[in-house]
């Protein structure tokens, strides 16, 4: 089997492939930590509707500031390279900005057309869609042109986004703030689409995007991805009484229907009143958006968040031949774990696109942003077990022994079952939200503990009677209790053990297999440190006797396929 896998890798590395494929588009990717774009872009006034140019050197947005030509104007910030900081944003001036409200800018992929909406005089409704053009990137913008009565109506047309080829235009007909919706729509704000045969033809009659998107949502601010396969938008469900979040819907091909929208979730969406107006970079690696979250300059600021493909397919902290093997095993399949290219959203098939992305990161150490603590336990001496996130180094107590050659992954730490254990400062409070906790172990005995929280409960331990995996992390009340599995982990073999809580269920895994699960929508927790290799009160029977290796703590609920990969 190993020889066959290595043969596949050699073949894949040298392949030149005609890139085709179908299937649901759903690459594995994660968002980093959102960052405010700072005072060069944001002010004490509201900023909305960011639109990033394809070269990443211009950022258009709307704002209300002193000295504006109307009550909302369009601004642009520039930078020399994508590694530079943004220059101070400047108003686009009186040719673009009128005494009315000018907003919702969207820059075309060639950078020569800027679409926006305005309620200036001379339109067909209160808000109409306009476009201004320039001959080159160095030329000034020309006089705005109304997109015409075939597209604009007596209702409001706002928040447009133009496809990369310039032939498809998505827009919203309202924002639930008093704007007027088009006839034959589903609600107070719908998303519509119109097309044209060429850039010299007029726009066809717009078509509503349909009930899957426009019935459950007050939907607006659409943003089409460069490949046309993903549509971001901001919206909320009035029936849920929620606030504006960012969502994404996808399709298999350019002619296929859109699929059920998915909430982008935290950290993109916050607990603020609104996260809205998405704009994705041409390479798909940075998402810009407006947000009312705390930490900004005004009540709404422009933020950015990195979008990264998951290239460490088995989550062992390094991109290597094992990840290549995993990709080889799924070659030609619709496998989300390996569908990482074109980055970051994939194309529904594992092919050369994905191999190229993986190759870009080969032999890199990767630490996902959700990884709170990572103790490799690969040291050879000393009384400190280093945390590779740089935050939560552990202190050795009772002289456990380093075993550089005996670990599951490189080295491990040998515990004597008498008085050996590690201690850390506070790492994670289980009551605060989702988490996943992993460790490799070999040995142990019934009743012994792998990880515990001081003044709290034992997170991962062996059942006192059979030595099967259990956890004492639980909710409150008389009905709450430990979760126990039937999978023995004290048989002297290496076992990958794990507990995951997704906010609804607590789940135990052994060697990548879900061995116990129950519903638990709340957990008790503590703001205290950890013991590794001993129980919460350091009772004699709780000290672990055996090897412990590769401890990882995440602040998200890992998916089953990720856990399976880690256990390989």
N, C-alpha and C positions, 0 to 999 in steps of 0.2 A: 504493500500500500504506500509506504514512504517513497519507494522508487518511482511508482506511478505518479505520485504528487509532484515530485521533483521534475519528472519529465514534462508534466503539464506546465510547470513554471517556466521551464526552458522554452517550451513552445510559445507560451503567452508573451514572453519577453521579446521574442523576435517577430511577432505577428504584425502584418500590415493588413488591416481589415476594412472592408466596406461597412461603414457604420450604419446599421439598420436595426430596427427593433420596435416592438410594440409592448403593450402591457401598462399596468397602472404605474404612474409616475410617483415615486415616493422614496427618495433617498433618505438615508440616515444622516441627520445633521443636528447640531445643537447650537443654541445661541449663547454668546458670551455675555459679559456684563455691560448693560447700557451705559453710555457716556454722554454727558452733556457737551454740545459743541462749543460752549464757552461764549465769552462776551463779544467775540468777533462776529458771531452769527446772532446770538440771542441778546435781548435787551430786557428792560423792565416791563416792556409791552408784550402783548401776545404775538407769537410766531406760529404759523401754520404752514401746511402744504409744501413740504420740501420736495424738490425734484433734482436728482443728481444726474449730471451729464454722463454720457457713455465713457468719456475719458477720465472721469472722476475729478476734473479740475474746476468745474463750475457747480455751484449749489444755488438753485433758485428757490425762493419761498416768499410768502406774504407776511406782512407785518403792519402794525399801526404805530407810527412814531411821529414825534414832533417834526413839522416841516414837510409832511407828506402832501401829495397832491390831492388825495381823497381820503376817505375814512379807512381804506385798506389799499396798500400799494405793494408792488412786486419788487423784491430785492434780489441781488446776486452777490455771493461771496466766491472768491476765486483763490486758487493756489497754484504754485509753479509745478509741483509734482504731488503725487498722492501721499508722499511721506512728509510733506510740508504742512504747516498749520494754515488755517483759513485766514485770508486777509479780511480787513474790516468790510462788512457787507455794504453795498452801495445801492441806492435807489435807481431803478432803470430809467427814470426820467419821464418827462411829460409826453413823449411820443407813445409810450406804453401805458403809463399811469395817468388816469383822468381825474376829474373832480368827483367822480363817482367811486364805486368800490371795484377794484381790480384784484383778482385773487386766483388761487388754484393753478399756478404755473406748472407746465409739464414740458420738458425739453425733449426734442426728438433725438433719435440715436445718432444722427449725423450732426447734431448741434446747430442746425440751420433753421429750425422751426420751433417756435415757442407757442404752445397752446395755453389759453387761460380763459377765465370767465369774467364777465363784467356786466354791471347794470347801468352802463353809460347810455346816454340818449341815442336813439336811432336803431335800437335793437327790435327784436320781434316779441320779446317778453321782458320780464323784470331782469332776469339773468340770461345772457346768451354766451355761447362759446365763440372765441376769437382765435386767430393765429397771426403772429408776426413772424417775418422771415428776414434772413440776412444772407448775403452771397457767400461770405466766408466767415470763419470763426473770428476774424479780426475786424469785420465790418460792423457798423451799428445796426440795431434792429430797425426794421421799416415800419410803416404805418400799419396798425392792426386791421385785419379784415374779418368781418363777420362770416361765420361758416355757412350762413344762408338759411332760407326758410324750410328747406327739406330736412334740416337737422334741428335748427332752433324753432321753437314754437312760442305760443303765448304763455306757456309754463316756464319753469326755470331749468336750464341746462348748466351744470356746474361740474367741477372736479373731473376733468378728462385725463385720459392716459392713451398715448399713441403707441402702436406696435412698432417693433424694430424696423419693419419694412415700410412703415408709413401708410399702410392700407387698411388698418383696422383701428377704430377709435372707440374706447369704452368711456362712459361718463355716467354721472348721477343726475337725477332730476330733482334732487332736494336734499336737505340735511337735517330735517325735522326741527328746524329753527325758524319756521314761518315761511320758508320758500314754497313755491307752488309746484306740485307734482304734475307730470304729464298725464294725459288721458290714457285709459286702458292699462294702467299700472296696477300694482298690488298693494301699495302702501304709501306712507308719507315720504319715502325716499327709496327709489329703485335704482338698479344699475342697468344700463342699456348699452347696446353695441351697434355700430354702423360700419359699413365697409365701402371701399371704392376700388375700381378696377386698376387704376394707376394714380399716381400723385397729380395727374393733370385732369382727372375726372372728378365729378361732384360726388358727394356722399350719398349713399342710398338711404332709404327710410330706416330709421333706427328700430331695432328689435329688442324687446325686453328680455333680460337674461333668464327669466323664468322663475317659477315658484320655489325651486330648491334653495335659491338664494334670497329672493325678494319677498317671499311670504313670511319666513320666520324673522327676518332682519329688517330694521331700518338701516339700509345699506348705502354707503357712499364712499367717495375717495378711492376708486379702483386704481390698481397699479398692475399692469401686465408685465410679466417677466420677459427678459430678452428673447427667450426661445418660444414664448407664447403659450407655454404649457401650464403656467401657474398664474393665478390672479389673486393678488392681495386686495383686501379692502378693510375699511373700518365700519363697524356696525354694532348694534345692540338689539336684543330681543325685548320688545316692550312687555311681552307676557311675563318675562322674568324680572322686570323692573331693574335690569342691569344698566351698566354704563358702557360707553364705547370701548370696544376691544379691537385688536387687529386679528384678522382671520385670513385663511388661505383656502382656495378651492383649486383643484387640478383637473386636467383632462389627459387622456391617453395620447391623442393626436390633435392636430389643429381642427379637425372636423368632428371630434368626439364631444359628447356633452360634458359639462362641468360636473364634478363629483361633490358630495356633501361637504360643505365648508368645515374646516378644522380651526379651532382657536389656537393661536400661536403660543398661548400660555405664558407663565412667568419664565424668565425675567422681563420679556418684552412687554407683556400686559401687566399692569400694576394694579394696586387698589385705589388709584386716583380716579377722578371723575371721568377721565377719557384718555385713551391711547389711540391715536388715529393718524390718518394721512401717510400711509406707507410709501416708500420709494426704495427700490432695490438697485444696487449697483450693477453695472453691466456684467461683471464676473460673478455676481450672485453672492459675494462674500461680505457685503455690508448692507444692512437695512437701516434706512433713515426714517424717522417718524416724528410726529409731534406728540407731546405728552404734558398733562397737567401734574405729573408726579412731583414729589418734593425734591428739593435740591437744585431747582432751576433758577433762572434769573428773573422770570416773570411768571404769570399764571399759566402760560403755555410756552414751552421751549422746543427747539429742535434737538433731537437726540440721535445717536447712532448705536448700533449693536452689531458685533461681528457674527457672521454665520459661517460655521465651520463643519465640513464633512467629517464623519467619524471614520478615520483611517486606521485606527488601532482596533482591528476587527475583533480581537479576542480580549481586549481591555487589559493587556498585561503591561502596559506602560511603554511599549516600544513597537514601532512598525518594522516588522522583520519577515523572515521566510514563512513563519507561521501564518501571518496575515495573507501572504501570497497564496499559501496552500488553501486557505479558506475561500479566497476569491476563485482559485482554480476549480475548487469543488462545485462552485455555483456558476461556472461560466455558461453564458447563454440563457440563464434563468432570470426570472423576475424575483430577485431576492433583495429585499430592502437593506439588509445588513451590508451588502457589498455594492449596492447601486449608489456609488458616491460620485459619479461623474456623468455628464458635465457637472462640475461642482456648483452649488452644493445640493441641488435638488434631483439629480439623476435623470435618467430617461426611460426607466422601466425595464432595463435589461442589463445584465452584467456583461460588459464587453470592453473593448480597448479604451473607451473613455475612462472607465473605472480604473483600469490598470495604470493609465497615465497619471491619474490623481494619486494613486497609491505610491507610484514610483517617485513622485515629487517629495514624499515624506519618508522614504525608505531609510531605516536605521535611525530615525528621529525618536527621541523619547517624547511621549505625549502625555500630558496630564490634563484631563478634561476639567472644565471650570467647576463641574459639580463634585469633583473629588475633594472632599474636605480634609481628609487625612490619609496618608499612605506610608505605612511602615513596611519597607521591604525586608528588614531584618537580615540584611546581607553583610553587616559589619563583621570584622574579624577580631576586634578587641574594643575595650573601653566600656564605660557604664552608661552610654547613651545610644538609644535606637533612634536614628534620625528619621524625621517625617519629611518625605520628598516634596510636600507642598510648602515646606519651610515654616510651618506654624506650630506643630504639636509634637515636638521631640519627646520621647519617652525615657524615663529614668529606670535603669536596671536596679532591682532590689533583691537581696539574697543571693546574688552571684549566679544567675543563670548563665549557661555556657554557649558561646558562639560556635556554630557548626558550619564553617564556610562551604563545605562540600556536600552537606547532607540535606539541603533544603529542596523543596519542590521546585522552586525557581532560584537557582544559585544557593545562597546560604540560608540558614534558619537559626532559631534560638531554642536551646534545650532547657526544659524546665524539670526540676527534680521532684515535684509533687510534695515538697516539704515546706519551703519558704521562698521559692523563686517567684517573682512577678515583676511586671512593668507598671509604672504609674505615669499618667499624663495630666495636664491641665484640662479644663473644660473644652470639649470638642463639639458636642452636639446635644441638643435637648430633644428627645424623641417626641415631645408634645408639640413641637413647633411646626411640624409638617413632614412631608415625605422623606424617606431615607432608605438606604441600602447599606448593609454591613457585611463584610466578607472576611474570611480567614481560611488558610490552609492549615490542617492539623494532622498529626500522626501520633497515635498513642492515646493517652488519657485513660480515665477510668470512670465508671458511673459516679455521678455526683460532682465531678470536677467541672470547673468553669473556664471558658476561653476568654470571654470579654464581659465585664461588669461595669456598672456605673456607681461610683462611690456615693453612699447615702441613697442609692436608688435600688435597682434590681439587676439581676444577671441577664445580660442581653443574649448571650449564646452559651449554652452549657449542655452537659450530658445528663440525661435523666438518671436519678439516683438508683433506680432499680435495674433498668436494662442497658443504660449507656446510650440511649437514642437521643437525637438532637431535640432540644427544647428551648423555649424562651419564656422569660417571666415578664417581658414587656406587655403591658395590658392596659385596659381602660379602667374606669372607676366603677364602683357599685358591686353588689353581691354576686352578680352573674359573671363578672370579669374574672379571668384566671389565666394560668399559663397556657401556652400553645405547645402541644407535644406531638412529636412524630413517632413513627415506628421504625425509623431508619437508624440503625446502630452506627455510631461514629467512633467507638472505642475498640475497634477490632485490630488495631496495629497497622492499618493501611492508611495511605494518604487520602484525606477527604477534603473537599471544598465545601465549606458550610456558609450559610447565608441566611439573613433575615431581611425581608423587604416589607415596608409599610407604604401603601399608596394613598393613605387618607381614608380608605374604605375597608381594605383587607390587610391583615398581617399574614405573611407567607414565609415558610421555611423551605430552604433548598439544600439538598445534599448532592454534590457532584453534578450540578446543573439541572437536577430534577426537583420539581415541586413536590415535597413530601408531606406538607401539612398547610392548611389554609383555613382561616375563618374570618367572618365579618367583624371588623373592629374600627369604628369611625372616630374614635378618640383614644389617645394613649396618655398615660401619666408620664411625667418626665422630671428631670432635675437639671439644675445649672451647676453640675459638678463634673469632676474629672473621671478618668477611666482606670480600671485595673485590668491588665491583660495577664491571664494565667492564674487568676484567683478571683474569689467571690467578693461580694460587696462589703463584707465585714472581715475579710481575710481569715475566715474560719478554716481550721486545719484540713477538713475533708474537701475543701473547694480548690486547693492548690493543684494545678495541672501537672501531670507527669508525662512528658513527651515533647514533640517538636511542634512549634508554631511558626508559620511563615506567611508573609505577604498579606498584611492586614490593610483593608481599604474601607473607608467610610465615605459615602456619597450623601448629598442632601437632595437626591431625587430617587424615585422608585425605578430601578433598572428593569428593563423588559426581559422576558424569559429567554429570548434569543441571545441577548447580551450576556446573561448569566450562564447560559450553556457554553458560549464562546469562552468565557473566563475560566470555566471548569475544565476546559480541554487540556 
